[in-house]
């Protein structure tokens, strides 16, 4: 892949998955739509999750004509699946968003490893251990119940795995 194309990928992905969602969330906080940036209140998570979902979809669509970006698109759609799961669950119950992301990341790493794109054994073990630490921290801080943490991790894992295997 040409260096210019690599930077194009980095720019498109960073803008759509980091910069634009962060700006929207900061604006929502500035205009009083969010009480704080931690998104502790279940009802305040809806709009930020929807914004993130739209940004992930736009990013994946922007890369849809670039053949060499197939793995990036898979990751984006898997992440979108995790966000949509969190959004759907959030209508009725508070789920651990950090653990949804952690479960999704572990699933993506496992699927990439099983697909023989590389040996990620150490990375997978580290991701699982870090997910456990993250879960422990969320419980210790009193941010979530054990059920919310478990549902987050396993829901994120399932959503990402299903999307990646379906594409």
Buried (B, 14 or more C-beta within 10 A) or exposed (E): EEEEEEEBBEEBBEBBBEEBBEEBBEEBBEEEEBEEEEBEEBEBBEBBBBBBBBBBBBBBEBBEEBEEBEEBBBBBBBBBBBBBBBBEBBEEEBBBBBBBBBBBBBBBBBBBBEEEEEEBEEBBEEBBEEBEEBBEEBBEEEBBEEEBBBBBBBBBBBBBBBBBEEE
